[in-house]
Amino acid sequence: MRVTRHADAPGYVAPAHHGVATLRLQGHEAGPTERFWVGLSCYLPGGGADENLTGEETVYVVLDGQLVVRADGREEEVGPHDSVYLPKGTARRIDNRSARPATLLVIIGNPARAED
């Protein structure tokens, strides 16, 4: 078992994000994982992630606040305990259009290894 305390979770730079504070809870800087990594993102009002392709399967779970996720030609407002699944290669965008911060749990698959 490996525990990452919130206070000790390493920050990381998420490409094409603005107004977003990110922490790695498991995987990469927080310690090795085999199939996925887990992050925590806090989107300030007006913050977001520019349109970009998902590199691997991705799941978002909103823990607090409201976010707008745009993917596959549709746009959805998601709130607490809502989740979003995005297949690998999906063009997606995330925006916090509200006046409050929003917290997002991020789970992303690791790239497949040659022996898989």
N, C-alpha and C positions, 0 to 999 in steps of 0.2 A: 504494500500500500504506500502511495505517495500523496501527501497532503500539501497543497499549496494554500497558504494563508493569504487572504485578500491583501493584507498589508505588505506581504512579501512577493506578490505576483509581479513579474517583470512587465514593464510597458514595451510596446513595440510600435513600429510605424506601419500603418495600414495605407498602402498606396491609394491615391486618388480620393482620400477621405479629408474632410475639412470640418472643424468644429467637433471633432470626435476624439475622446480619450480612450485608449485601448490598453487592455491588460491581457496577458496570456495566463490562463489558469492551469492548463495541462498541454503538454506537447511543446516542441521547439525549445525556446528559452526556459520554459518552466519544467523541462525534463522530458525524456523520450516517451513517445506513444507509438503504437504500431499502425493503427488504422485511421486515426482522426486526431485533431487538436481542438481545444476549447478556449474561447476567448470571451471577454466581457467588454462591451463597448458602451460608452456613455455619449449620447448625441446631444449636444447643446441645442437650444432653439436656433433654427437656421442652419444647423450642421447637417452633413450628409455624406454620402458616398456617391461619387460620380458614376455614370454608367460604365460598367466594366463586365467582362466575361468571368463567370465563376470558373476557377481552375479545377475544382473538384466538386463532388456532391456537397451541398451546403444546407444547413438547417439553422434558422433564426428562431429564437423564442423571446418575445417581448416580456421583460420582467416588470417594467414600469414605464408609464408614459404612452405616447402615441407616435407611430412612425408611418410613413407612406412608402411602400415598396412597389416599384414598377418593374415588371418582367413579362416576357411573352406577350407584349402588346396590351397588357392590362395593368391597372393600378389598384392597389388595395390599401386601405388604412387598417393598420393592425395595432392592437392594444394589449394590455396585460394578459398574459398566458396564451395569447395567440401564437401560432407557429407558422413558419413558411418553409417549405421544401423547395430547393432549386437544384435541378440536375446539372451535372458538369456541362460547361459551355453556355449556360444561360446568360443573356445580357440582362443585367439588373442595375437598378438605381435605388438608393434609400435617401429619404429626406425627413427631417424633423420640421414640420411646418407649424408646430404648436409653440406655445409660449413657455413650456416646461421642458426640462431635460427628459430624455428617454433612455432606458437601459435595455440593452440587447445582449442575450446570451448567444454566442456564435459557435457552431460546431461544423468543422470542415474536414472532409476526408483527406488523408495523406495520399500523395500520388502512389499508384500501384508500383510495387517492386517487381523486378524481372522474374523472380521465382514464384510470384503469385499466380 
